[in-house]
Amino acid sequence: MAITTTRRIPTTLADQFDGLRADYAAAKPSRFRRTRTGLPVSGSSADYHIRSEIDYLKLIEQARELDRNDAIVGQMIDRAVTNCVQDGIRLDPQTGNPEADALLMNLWRDWCEDPERCDAAGEMTFADIEHQSLRAAFVDGDIVAYLPGSGMAAGTLELIEGHRVRTPTNTKRNVVHGVLLGPTRRRLQYWITRDDLDPYSTLRRVADVLQIPTRDGEGQRRILHIYNPKRITTTCCWITLAPVMDQVGILDDVNFAKLIQQQVVSCFAVFREREAEFQGGAPGQMGSQQTETLADTTTRTLDGISPGMDVRGAPGEKLHGFSPNIPNTEYFDHVRLIISLISVNLGLPLVMALMDSTATNFSGWRGAVDQARMGFRHNQRWLIRRLHRPVYRWKVRNWIEQVPELRRWAGVEGVDVFAHRWAPPTWSYIEPLKDGQA
């Protein structure tokens, strides 16, 4: 006797969903999900997605252009940097001896406030370097600080913008955007181009770059890479503005269109209606004109619009004016949405980005600012770890060689001249009495 089996075909929506649970539905094609390119099925490091140095450098320049020319992006970046750094992150030496603490504090203050001793270019104080470093991390993605050990620039700090860390085309070593990596991704060298390199020239030879070891013979850092990585395999940080460049362009287009629309409705025009038998002749030129060729090869003349113009129609035509609603409510909602997308990528709530609290109440303002401050504290911590702490230890080593009194303290038992902590700036309470009671 033959036994036949019948396969159960799911007929209901619930049955179909039960069949999908065994898979990751997000990995399956869907008409609701756009096709994304550059996603290898075997997985890849973060560096793979920025493997094209040309695209990476172009992206940096696009972010700089937005920071330089956009009406709102540069101001929002200033707001994010100012809230994180404020008046500077303060040093607190913890050597174990009050006299040694006071000596180091005086040496640090004198160095920080003198651009000639602090900056290799002799232009910036350390407070300026703090702001520039964090700002470059927001705009360019990263910045490099060089701590020379000897020579004329010894003791001064040199900031190097990220586009100067480059990989020559003829190298076969494991170099990612100018960073030579070891077997465990330990950074061995940074390859820096000359500052006067033609931006349109091709970097071909290894001899065209200065190969600076990341650490000296004693294992102390000479190159500080200031960036905030999102993955452990990130050699050069991704651009903060990269996800919202389209939104910035849309906002710029919308605002430009609204300005033009506002100019149009501000024009004062007289529309004349004439009978068909009117014999006054063809209308004369009323302003700037241009000729347009139509699809049927005929041409027509377009008159420019200007305030106070007199619009005269052809005989027999009846002309009507128009008055758009300027500005309409949808415009404000749309602009607020776009600005929100930009500001959230910079760690700013909308009320801080616009410095305008009319769209929320006090509790909404307070909750948004509290969330933003969590991000500000995170930025302060990684900036201290990547800039302040290694710079201070580098300066203490220099001072031990130059200042006999500090050299004497360095040999005293129980005194650690390198011990210290940093006090990042805080923020005033929004409502001190209620916050204190809470």
JOHUHU-V868640 format. One record per residue. RES is the residue in one small letter. SS is DSSP state (H for helix, E for strand, - for the rest). D_FIRST is the distance of its C-alpha to the first C-alpha in Angstrom with 2 decimals. Layout:
res->(RES	RES)
ss->(SS	SS)
d_first->(D_FIRST	D_FIRST)
This chain:
res->(m	a	i	t	t	t	r	r	i	p	t	t	l	a	d	q	f	d	g	l	r	a	d	y	a	a	a	k	p	s	r	f	r	r	t	r	t	g	l	p	v	s	g	s	s	a	d	y	h	i	r	s	e	i	d	y	l	k	l	i	e	q	a	r	e	l	d	r	n	d	a	i	v	g	q	m	i	d	r	a	v	t	n	c	v	q	d	g	i	r	l	d	p	q	t	g	n	p	e	a	d	a	l	l	m	n	l	w	r	d	w	c	e	d	p	e	r	c	d	a	a	g	e	m	t	f	a	d	i	e	h	q	s	l	r	a	a	f	v	d	g	d	i	v	a	y	l	p	g	s	g	m	a	a	g	t	l	e	l	i	e	g	h	r	v	r	t	p	t	n	t	k	r	n	v	v	h	g	v	l	l	g	p	t	r	r	r	l	q	y	w	i	t	r	d	d	l	d	p	y	s	t	l	r	r	v	a	d	v	l	q	i	p	t	r	d	g	e	g	q	r	r	i	l	h	i	y	n	p	k	r	i	t	t	t	c	c	w	i	t	l	a	p	v	m	d	q	v	g	i	l	d	d	v	n	f	a	k	l	i	q	q	q	v	v	s	c	f	a	v	f	r	e	r	e	a	e	f	q	g	g	a	p	g	q	m	g	s	q	q	t	e	t	l	a	d	t	t	t	r	t	l	d	g	i	s	p	g	m	d	v	r	g	a	p	g	e	k	l	h	g	f	s	p	n	i	p	n	t	e	y	f	d	h	v	r	l	i	i	s	l	i	s	v	n	l	g	l	p	l	v	m	a	l	m	d	s	t	a	t	n	f	s	g	w	r	g	a	v	d	q	a	r	m	g	f	r	h	n	q	r	w	l	i	r	r	l	h	r	p	v	y	r	w	k	v	r	n	w	i	e	q	v	p	e	l	r	r	w	a	g	v	e	g	v	d	v	f	a	h	r	w	a	p	p	t	w	s	y	i	e	p	l	k	d	g	q	a)
ss->(-	-	-	-	-	-	-	-	-	-	-	-	H	H	H	H	H	H	H	H	-	-	-	-	H	H	H	-	-	-	-	-	-	-	-	-	-	-	-	-	-	-	-	-	-	H	H	H	H	H	-	-	H	H	H	H	H	H	H	H	H	H	H	H	H	H	H	H	H	-	-	-	H	H	H	H	H	H	H	H	H	H	H	H	H	-	-	-	-	E	E	E	E	-	-	-	-	H	H	H	H	H	H	H	H	H	H	H	H	H	H	H	-	-	H	H	H	H	E	-	-	-	-	-	-	H	H	H	H	H	H	H	H	H	H	H	H	H	H	-	-	E	E	E	E	E	E	-	-	-	-	-	-	-	-	-	E	E	E	E	E	H	H	H	E	-	-	-	-	-	-	-	-	-	E	E	-	-	E	E	E	-	-	-	-	-	E	E	E	E	E	E	E	-	-	-	-	-	-	-	-	-	-	-	-	H	H	H	E	E	E	E	E	-	E	-	-	-	-	-	E	-	E	E	E	E	E	-	-	-	-	-	-	-	-	-	-	-	-	-	-	H	H	H	H	H	H	H	H	H	H	H	H	H	H	H	H	H	H	H	H	H	H	H	H	-	-	-	-	E	E	E	-	-	-	-	-	-	-	-	-	-	-	-	-	-	-	-	E	E	E	E	E	-	-	-	-	-	E	E	E	E	E	-	-	-	-	-	-	E	E	E	-	-	-	-	-	-	-	-	-	-	-	-	-	-	-	-	H	H	H	H	H	H	H	H	H	H	H	H	H	H	H	H	H	-	-	-	-	H	H	H	H	H	-	-	-	-	-	-	-	H	H	H	H	H	H	H	H	H	H	H	H	H	H	H	H	H	H	H	H	H	H	H	H	H	H	H	H	H	H	H	H	H	H	H	H	H	H	H	H	H	-	H	H	H	H	H	H	H	-	-	-	-	-	-	-	-	-	E	E	E	E	-	-	-	-	-	-	-	-	H	H	H	H	H	H	-)
d_first->(0.00	3.81	6.50	9.79	13.18	16.28	19.65	22.33	25.33	28.62	30.36	33.38	36.44	35.85	32.38	33.98	36.74	34.36	32.88	36.41	37.50	35.96	38.43	42.16	42.39	46.00	44.95	42.84	44.52	45.65	47.85	49.95	50.80	53.15	52.40	54.54	55.68	56.73	53.93	52.55	48.99	50.04	52.76	56.51	59.82	62.15	64.43	61.79	62.16	65.92	65.78	67.81	71.40	72.61	70.30	71.17	74.92	74.59	72.83	75.73	78.24	76.37	76.44	80.14	80.81	79.22	81.28	84.39	84.17	81.74	83.50	81.36	79.35	82.41	83.68	80.36	80.33	83.91	82.88	80.03	82.30	85.22	83.17	81.86	85.11	87.79	91.07	89.45	87.64	90.30	90.78	91.42	92.47	91.43	93.33	94.44	98.11	99.69	102.20	99.55	97.46	100.48	101.26	97.75	97.65	100.92	99.80	96.53	98.28	100.90	98.29	95.98	98.79	100.41	98.61	100.64	99.37	95.85	94.66	94.94	96.02	98.49	97.23	94.89	95.21	92.26	91.52	91.21	88.92	86.68	86.36	85.89	83.20	81.09	81.69	80.61	77.42	76.65	77.60	77.08	74.46	76.68	80.15	81.55	84.63	86.54	88.62	91.06	92.35	95.60	97.79	99.60	96.62	96.12	95.70	94.68	91.16	89.85	87.06	85.01	82.80	79.18	79.51	81.81	79.09	77.65	75.74	77.37	75.18	75.94	74.82	71.76	71.92	69.71	71.84	70.44	72.92	75.86	74.59	74.05	71.20	70.72	67.46	66.90	68.08	71.52	74.09	76.44	78.55	79.23	80.27	82.90	84.35	87.99	88.88	90.36	87.25	86.90	83.82	83.02	83.39	80.60	80.53	79.90	81.60	81.16	84.97	85.13	83.91	85.45	83.07	83.81	82.22	80.51	82.27	85.53	86.12	86.15	82.78	84.38	83.07	85.08	82.56	81.15	78.17	78.32	75.01	72.26	68.90	65.60	63.52	64.37	63.91	66.49	69.50	71.23	70.57	69.04	71.34	71.46	72.02	69.18	66.59	69.11	70.97	69.29	70.18	73.79	73.95	72.54	75.11	77.90	76.83	76.58	80.00	81.57	80.17	81.54	84.96	85.11	83.97	86.66	89.27	88.23	88.58	91.87	93.40	95.95	95.65	97.36	95.27	97.46	96.34	98.40	98.57	97.36	100.94	102.07	104.12	104.54	102.90	99.88	99.32	100.73	99.08	98.40	97.33	95.39	93.39	90.61	89.11	85.37	83.68	80.94	77.82	79.65	82.41	84.91	86.73	87.77	90.20	89.17	91.89	91.68	91.82	94.77	96.48	99.07	97.89	98.61	95.55	96.73	94.21	94.51	96.23	94.08	91.67	91.12	90.26	88.84	88.82	86.07	86.06	82.84	82.30	83.48	82.01	78.98	77.05	73.93	76.02	76.95	73.40	72.09	74.87	74.34	70.62	71.39	74.15	71.84	69.30	72.14	73.79	70.65	70.20	73.72	73.13	75.35	74.70	75.84	78.85	80.15	79.37	81.38	83.77	83.21	82.01	82.36	78.59	77.95	79.65	81.13	77.97	75.94	78.56	78.63	74.85	74.57	77.49	76.12	72.87	74.87	77.01	74.00	73.49	77.24	77.27	74.38	76.36	79.44	77.65	76.25	79.59	81.39	78.97	79.20	82.86	85.16	84.30	84.40	87.51	89.36	88.57	89.71	92.98	93.61	93.36	95.89	98.23	98.16	99.65	102.15	103.26	104.97	104.66	100.88	100.71	102.61	100.15	97.24	98.63	99.14	96.77	94.74	95.09	92.11	93.53	90.06	88.79	88.54	86.41	86.12	86.68	84.88	86.37	85.03	85.18	87.32	85.71	84.98	86.27	88.00	88.65	85.14	83.53	85.79	85.01	81.26)
